[in-house]
């Protein structure tokens, strides 16, 4: 599943390859006329608590790299 950031980067890369001025102007008009979506997300008390716990872990240095986590997961999977 693509993340918003991946989609954004993909679109930018595609736009950089377009040389048709009319197409780019139409795309610019489409993007400019779109209203940004601003929606508020309500979190449960449990979600807020989990975020606070994560923040404390970061401040306390209780983190590992993505690479180390991947290695740990592979070791766990291979042990099964």
N, CA, C and O atoms as CSV, one atom per row, in Angstrom:
chain,resi,resn,atom,element,x,y,z
A,1,UNK,N,N,0.849,-1.182,0.000
A,1,UNK,CA,C,0.000,0.000,0.000
A,1,UNK,C,C,0.889,1.238,0.000
A,1,UNK,O,O,1.788,1.367,0.831
A,2,UNK,N,N,0.638,2.127,-0.918
A,2,UNK,CA,C,1.462,3.312,-1.069
A,2,UNK,C,C,1.123,4.346,0.002
A,2,UNK,O,O,-0.043,4.567,0.328
A,3,UNK,N,N,2.150,4.963,0.534
A,3,UNK,CA,C,1.937,6.032,1.497
A,3,UNK,C,C,1.720,7.338,0.749
A,3,UNK,O,O,2.006,7.432,-0.445
A,4,UNK,N,N,1.219,8.331,1.444
A,4,UNK,CA,C,0.998,9.647,0.841
A,4,UNK,C,C,2.325,10.179,0.296
A,4,UNK,O,O,2.370,10.742,-0.798
A,5,UNK,N,N,3.393,10.001,1.053
A,5,UNK,CA,C,4.701,10.503,0.622
A,5,UNK,C,C,5.166,9.801,-0.653
A,5,UNK,O,O,5.721,10.446,-1.543
A,6,UNK,N,N,4.947,8.491,-0.752
A,6,UNK,CA,C,5.331,7.752,-1.957
A,6,UNK,C,C,4.523,8.210,-3.166
A,6,UNK,O,O,5.068,8.363,-4.259
A,7,UNK,N,N,3.237,8.426,-2.973
A,7,UNK,CA,C,2.383,8.903,-4.064
A,7,UNK,C,C,2.845,10.281,-4.512
A,7,UNK,O,O,2.949,10.546,-5.710
A,8,UNK,N,N,3.123,11.161,-3.550
A,8,UNK,CA,C,3.570,12.518,-3.859
A,8,UNK,C,C,4.868,12.487,-4.669
A,8,UNK,O,O,4.991,13.180,-5.678
A,9,UNK,N,N,5.839,11.675,-4.219
A,9,UNK,CA,C,7.116,11.586,-4.934
A,9,UNK,C,C,6.915,11.026,-6.331
A,9,UNK,O,O,7.545,11.492,-7.281
A,10,UNK,N,N,6.039,10.025,-6.469
A,10,UNK,CA,C,5.764,9.456,-7.785
A,10,UNK,C,C,5.165,10.480,-8.730
A,10,UNK,O,O,5.546,10.551,-9.899
A,11,UNK,N,N,4.227,11.277,-8.227
A,11,UNK,CA,C,3.609,12.318,-9.040
A,11,UNK,C,C,4.640,13.364,-9.462
A,11,UNK,O,O,4.660,13.795,-10.615
A,12,UNK,N,N,5.483,13.761,-8.534
A,12,UNK,CA,C,6.517,14.752,-8.860
A,12,UNK,C,C,7.427,14.217,-9.954
A,12,UNK,O,O,7.747,14.932,-10.904
A,13,UNK,N,N,7.845,12.969,-9.827
A,13,UNK,CA,C,8.705,12.377,-10.847
A,13,UNK,C,C,8.015,12.342,-12.209
A,13,UNK,O,O,8.650,12.618,-13.227
A,14,UNK,N,N,6.739,12.012,-12.242
A,14,UNK,CA,C,5.995,11.986,-13.506
A,14,UNK,C,C,5.854,13.382,-14.090
A,14,UNK,O,O,6.009,13.570,-15.296
A,15,UNK,N,N,5.561,14.364,-13.238
A,15,UNK,CA,C,5.394,15.742,-13.712
A,15,UNK,C,C,6.695,16.256,-14.315
A,15,UNK,O,O,6.673,16.987,-15.305
A,16,UNK,N,N,7.820,15.881,-13.730
A,16,UNK,CA,C,9.115,16.336,-14.241
A,16,UNK,C,C,9.393,15.842,-15.662
A,16,UNK,O,O,10.218,16.426,-16.366
A,17,UNK,N,N,8.724,14.789,-16.086
A,17,UNK,CA,C,8.962,14.251,-17.427
A,17,UNK,C,C,8.022,14.848,-18.477
A,17,UNK,O,O,8.210,14.609,-19.669
A,18,UNK,N,N,7.022,15.612,-18.062
A,18,UNK,CA,C,6.034,16.177,-18.991
A,18,UNK,C,C,6.590,17.443,-19.627
A,18,UNK,O,O,7.081,18.337,-18.937
A,19,UNK,N,N,6.505,17.506,-20.970
A,19,UNK,CA,C,6.987,18.674,-21.714
A,19,UNK,C,C,5.857,19.450,-22.376
A,19,UNK,O,O,6.097,20.496,-22.979
A,20,UNK,N,N,4.630,18.951,-22.271
A,20,UNK,CA,C,3.477,19.584,-22.906
A,20,UNK,C,C,2.996,20.740,-22.020
A,20,UNK,O,O,2.453,20.530,-20.935
A,21,UNK,N,N,3.213,21.975,-22.516
A,21,UNK,CA,C,2.880,23.172,-21.746
A,21,UNK,C,C,1.388,23.239,-21.413
A,21,UNK,O,O,1.020,23.565,-20.285
A,22,UNK,N,N,0.520,22.929,-22.395
A,22,UNK,CA,C,-0.924,22.989,-22.157
A,22,UNK,C,C,-1.353,22.000,-21.074
A,22,UNK,O,O,-2.176,22.315,-20.215
A,23,UNK,N,N,-0.782,20.806,-21.134
A,23,UNK,CA,C,-1.100,19.791,-20.131
A,23,UNK,C,C,-0.672,20.252,-18.744
A,23,UNK,O,O,-1.411,20.104,-17.771
A,24,UNK,N,N,0.537,20.814,-18.669
A,24,UNK,CA,C,1.035,21.285,-17.372
A,24,UNK,C,C,0.192,22.435,-16.840
A,24,UNK,O,O,-0.051,22.514,-15.636
A,25,UNK,N,N,-0.261,23.333,-17.725
A,25,UNK,CA,C,-1.115,24.438,-17.284
A,25,UNK,C,C,-2.459,23.905,-16.781
A,25,UNK,O,O,-2.987,24.388,-15.779
A,26,UNK,N,N,-3.007,22.913,-17.478
A,26,UNK,CA,C,-4.279,22.326,-17.046
A,26,UNK,C,C,-4.108,21.626,-15.698
A,26,UNK,O,O,-4.970,21.728,-14.826
A,27,UNK,N,N,-2.996,20.917,-15.535
A,27,UNK,CA,C,-2.718,20.253,-14.269
A,27,UNK,C,C,-2.558,21.271,-13.149
A,27,UNK,O,O,-3.054,21.065,-12.041
A,28,UNK,N,N,-1.866,22.367,-13.436
A,28,UNK,CA,C,-1.687,23.425,-12.438
A,28,UNK,C,C,-3.033,24.010,-12.031
A,28,UNK,O,O,-3.273,24.267,-10.851
A,29,UNK,N,N,-3.904,24.218,-13.003
A,29,UNK,CA,C,-5.232,24.768,-12.705
A,29,UNK,C,C,-6.034,23.785,-11.856
A,29,UNK,O,O,-6.732,24.189,-10.926
A,30,UNK,N,N,-5.936,22.506,-12.173
A,30,UNK,CA,C,-6.647,21.481,-11.405
A,30,UNK,C,C,-6.174,21.464,-9.953
A,30,UNK,O,O,-6.980,21.417,-9.024
A,31,UNK,N,N,-4.865,21.503,-9.777
A,31,UNK,CA,C,-4.311,21.471,-8.419
A,31,UNK,C,C,-4.644,22.745,-7.663
A,31,UNK,O,O,-4.978,22.698,-6.479
A,32,UNK,N,N,-4.556,23.881,-8.337
A,32,UNK,CA,C,-4.817,25.165,-7.687
A,32,UNK,C,C,-6.274,25.297,-7.273
A,32,UNK,O,O,-6.575,25.901,-6.243
A,33,UNK,N,N,-7.188,24.733,-8.075
A,33,UNK,CA,C,-8.616,24.877,-7.771
A,33,UNK,C,C,-9.082,23.929,-6.676
A,33,UNK,O,O,-10.172,24.102,-6.130
A,34,UNK,N,N,-8.281,22.947,-6.355
A,34,UNK,CA,C,-8.653,21.995,-5.306
A,34,UNK,C,C,-8.467,22.634,-3.940
A,34,UNK,O,O,-7.437,23.244,-3.653
A,35,UNK,N,N,-9.474,22.482,-3.116
A,35,UNK,CA,C,-9.364,22.991,-1.755
A,35,UNK,C,C,-8.644,21.972,-0.895
A,35,UNK,O,O,-8.934,20.778,-0.967
A,36,UNK,N,N,-7.718,22.431,-0.091
A,36,UNK,CA,C,-7.048,21.479,0.801
A,36,UNK,C,C,-8.042,20.885,1.802
A,36,UNK,O,O,-8.920,21.572,2.324
A,37,UNK,N,N,-7.874,19.615,2.043
A,37,UNK,CA,C,-8.746,18.931,2.994
A,37,UNK,C,C,-8.157,19.085,4.391
A,37,UNK,O,O,-7.023,18.683,4.652
A,38,UNK,N,N,-8.933,19.663,5.261
A,38,UNK,CA,C,-8.466,19.751,6.639
A,38,UNK,C,C,-9.520,19.093,7.513
A,38,UNK,O,O,-10.585,19.649,7.781
A,39,UNK,N,N,-9.185,17.911,7.937
A,39,UNK,CA,C,-10.113,17.207,8.803
A,39,UNK,C,C,-9.437,16.949,10.139
A,39,UNK,O,O,-8.228,16.731,10.217
A,40,UNK,N,N,-10.208,16.979,11.133
A,40,UNK,CA,C,-9.706,16.742,12.474
A,40,UNK,C,C,-9.939,15.284,12.826
A,40,UNK,O,O,-11.007,14.727,12.571
A,41,UNK,N,N,-8.927,14.683,13.412
A,41,UNK,CA,C,-9.032,13.285,13.803
A,41,UNK,C,C,-9.103,13.225,15.320
A,41,UNK,O,O,-8.257,13.784,16.018
A,42,UNK,N,N,-10.104,12.552,15.812
A,42,UNK,CA,C,-10.236,12.383,17.255
A,42,UNK,C,C,-9.551,11.088,17.663
A,42,UNK,O,O,-9.800,10.031,17.082
A,43,UNK,N,N,-8.701,11.177,18.651
A,43,UNK,CA,C,-8.004,10.005,19.161
A,43,UNK,C,C,-8.670,9.519,20.438
A,43,UNK,O,O,-9.204,10.308,21.218
A,44,UNK,N,N,-8.630,8.217,20.635
A,44,UNK,CA,C,-9.143,7.662,21.882
A,44,UNK,C,C,-8.123,7.916,22.983
A,44,UNK,O,O,-6.973,8.258,22.709
A,45,UNK,N,N,-8.545,7.749,24.210
A,45,UNK,CA,C,-7.617,7.915,25.333
A,45,UNK,C,C,-6.466,6.921,25.238
A,45,UNK,O,O,-5.331,7.244,25.586
A,46,UNK,N,N,-6.762,5.713,24.765
A,46,UNK,CA,C,-5.728,4.688,24.621
A,46,UNK,C,C,-4.704,5.078,23.564
A,46,UNK,O,O,-3.508,4.850,23.745
A,47,UNK,N,N,-5.167,5.669,22.455
A,47,UNK,CA,C,-4.252,6.109,21.407
A,47,UNK,C,C,-3.358,7.245,21.897
A,47,UNK,O,O,-2.163,7.281,21.602
A,48,UNK,N,N,-3.943,8.157,22.636
A,48,UNK,CA,C,-3.163,9.261,23.196
A,48,UNK,C,C,-2.115,8.723,24.157
A,48,UNK,O,O,-0.967,9.168,24.144
A,49,UNK,N,N,-2.511,7.764,24.992
A,49,UNK,CA,C,-1.570,7.164,25.940
A,49,UNK,C,C,-0.421,6.467,25.207
A,49,UNK,O,O,0.735,6.585,25.614
A,50,UNK,N,N,-0.732,5.742,24.130
A,50,UNK,CA,C,0.307,5.066,23.365
A,50,UNK,C,C,1.278,6.071,22.735
A,50,UNK,O,O,2.487,5.838,22.710
A,51,UNK,N,N,0.753,7.176,22.232
A,51,UNK,CA,C,1.616,8.207,21.659
A,51,UNK,C,C,2.513,8.825,22.725
A,51,UNK,O,O,3.692,9.080,22.478
A,52,UNK,N,N,1.960,9.061,23.900
A,52,UNK,CA,C,2.751,9.607,24.996
A,52,UNK,C,C,3.847,8.629,25.422
A,52,UNK,O,O,4.968,9.036,25.726
A,53,UNK,N,N,3.512,7.333,25.441
A,53,UNK,CA,C,4.512,6.317,25.779
A,53,UNK,C,C,5.627,6.291,24.731
A,53,UNK,O,O,6.801,6.144,25.069
A,54,UNK,N,N,5.257,6.433,23.483
A,54,UNK,CA,C,6.242,6.463,22.407
A,54,UNK,C,C,7.163,7.667,22.553
A,54,UNK,O,O,8.376,7.549,22.378
A,55,UNK,N,N,6.599,8.806,22.868
A,55,UNK,CA,C,7.406,10.009,23.069
A,55,UNK,C,C,8.409,9.827,24.214
A,55,UNK,O,O,9.562,10.248,24.116
A,56,UNK,N,N,7.946,9.188,25.310
A,56,UNK,CA,C,8.844,8.932,26.437
A,56,UNK,C,C,9.974,7.983,26.024
A,56,UNK,O,O,11.130,8.186,26.396
A,57,UNK,N,N,9.631,6.945,25.252
A,57,UNK,CA,C,10.652,6.013,24.780
A,57,UNK,C,C,11.702,6.731,23.935
A,57,UNK,O,O,12.897,6.469,24.069
A,58,UNK,N,N,11.257,7.629,23.072
A,58,UNK,CA,C,12.198,8.380,22.236
A,58,UNK,C,C,13.102,9.246,23.107
A,58,UNK,O,O,14.317,9.266,22.914
A,59,UNK,N,N,12.516,9.957,24.059
A,59,UNK,CA,C,13.304,10.817,24.948
A,59,UNK,C,C,14.286,10.010,25.780
A,59,UNK,O,O,15.388,10.478,26.064
A,60,UNK,N,N,13.897,8.798,26.174
A,60,UNK,CA,C,14.751,7.946,27.004
A,60,UNK,C,C,15.736,7.115,26.189
A,60,UNK,O,O,16.509,6.340,26.751
A,61,UNK,N,N,15.711,7.274,24.864
A,61,UNK,CA,C,16.628,6.537,24.009
A,61,UNK,C,C,16.280,5.066,23.842
A,61,UNK,O,O,17.131,4.266,23.452
A,62,UNK,N,N,15.054,4.710,24.130
A,62,UNK,CA,C,14.619,3.309,24.009
A,62,UNK,C,C,14.118,3.038,22.587
A,62,UNK,O,O,12.953,2.701,22.375
A,63,UNK,N,N,15.028,3.193,21.622
A,63,UNK,CA,C,14.675,2.982,20.229
A,63,UNK,C,C,15.757,2.152,19.548
A,63,UNK,O,O,16.896,2.091,20.012
A,64,UNK,N,N,15.381,1.510,18.430
A,64,UNK,CA,C,16.350,0.805,17.613
A,64,UNK,C,C,16.111,1.195,16.158
A,64,UNK,O,O,15.033,1.675,15.807
A,65,UNK,N,N,17.106,0.990,15.328
A,65,UNK,CA,C,16.984,1.367,13.927
A,65,UNK,C,C,16.038,0.418,13.198
A,65,UNK,O,O,15.756,-0.683,13.671
A,66,UNK,N,N,15.560,0.859,12.054
A,66,UNK,CA,C,14.692,0.020,11.232
A,66,UNK,C,C,15.445,-1.234,10.805
A,66,UNK,O,O,14.875,-2.325,10.761
A,67,UNK,N,N,16.718,-1.074,10.493
A,67,UNK,CA,C,17.546,-2.215,10.079
A,67,UNK,C,C,17.656,-3.248,11.204
A,67,UNK,O,O,17.533,-4.449,10.966
A,68,UNK,N,N,17.886,-2.776,12.419
A,68,UNK,CA,C,17.985,-3.688,13.564
A,68,UNK,C,C,16.651,-4.384,13.820
A,68,UNK,O,O,16.625,-5.566,14.163
A,69,UNK,N,N,15.547,-3.661,13.656
A,69,UNK,CA,C,14.224,-4.255,13.847
A,69,UNK,C,C,13.970,-5.320,12.786
A,69,UNK,O,O,13.431,-6.385,13.088
A,70,UNK,N,N,14.355,-5.035,11.551
A,70,UNK,CA,C,14.185,-6.005,10.470
A,70,UNK,C,C,14.990,-7.272,10.768
A,70,UNK,O,O,14.493,-8.384,10.585
A,71,UNK,N,N,16.229,-7.102,11.224
A,71,UNK,CA,C,17.075,-8.248,11.561
A,71,UNK,C,C,16.451,-9.056,12.698
A,71,UNK,O,O,16.424,-10.286,12.646
A,72,UNK,N,N,15.955,-8.374,13.710
A,72,UNK,CA,C,15.324,-9.037,14.854
A,72,UNK,C,C,14.090,-9.825,14.399
A,72,UNK,O,O,13.867,-10.951,14.844
A,73,UNK,N,N,13.293,-9.225,13.509
A,73,UNK,CA,C,12.102,-9.907,13.007
A,73,UNK,C,C,12.465,-11.148,12.208
A,73,UNK,O,O,11.819,-12.188,12.343
A,74,UNK,N,N,13.500,-11.044,11.371
A,74,UNK,CA,C,13.929,-12.206,10.583
A,74,UNK,C,C,14.424,-13.333,11.485
A,74,UNK,O,O,14.125,-14.503,11.249
A,75,UNK,N,N,15.183,-12.973,12.518
A,75,UNK,CA,C,15.671,-13.989,13.460
A,75,UNK,C,C,14.494,-14.665,14.157
A,75,UNK,O,O,14.501,-15.882,14.345
A,76,UNK,N,N,13.509,-13.904,14.530
A,76,UNK,CA,C,12.333,-14.459,15.205
A,76,UNK,C,C,11.574,-15.384,14.258
A,76,UNK,O,O,11.162,-16.477,14.648
A,77,UNK,N,N,11.389,-14.938,13.003
A,77,UNK,CA,C,10.670,-15.765,12.035
A,77,UNK,C,C,11.413,-17.074,11.742
A,77,UNK,O,O,10.794,-18.129,11.604
A,78,UNK,N,N,12.734,-16.996,11.650
A,78,UNK,CA,C,13.530,-18.190,11.351
A,78,UNK,C,C,13.562,-19.158,12.520
A,78,UNK,O,O,13.809,-20.349,12.328
A,79,UNK,N,N,13.319,-18.674,13.713
A,79,UNK,CA,C,13.332,-19.532,14.897
A,79,UNK,C,C,12.041,-20.349,15.017
A,79,UNK,O,O,11.977,-21.294,15.804
A,80,UNK,N,N,11.045,-19.999,14.263
A,80,UNK,CA,C,9.744,-20.690,14.358
A,80,UNK,C,C,9.776,-22.014,13.636
A,80,UNK,O,O,8.774,-22.728,13.611
